[in-house]
């Protein structure tokens, strides 16, 4: 029974840690706009890599002319 409770607690802690890191990253991106926009993990630039066969448009990833 204690193993079961430890497993549940560990899963909860990992999920809460992931949410904490994502919020920390979002706050860091807001405080440092010179590094570029916040990139959500399931959209736009960060979701595809070269050669992965991703067919999404790159219009949201374009950097405006300076």
Buried (B, 14 or more C-beta within 10 A) or exposed (E): EEEEEEEEEEEEEEEEEEEEEEEEEEEEBEEEEEEEEBBEEEEBBEBBEEEEEEEEEEEEBEEEEE
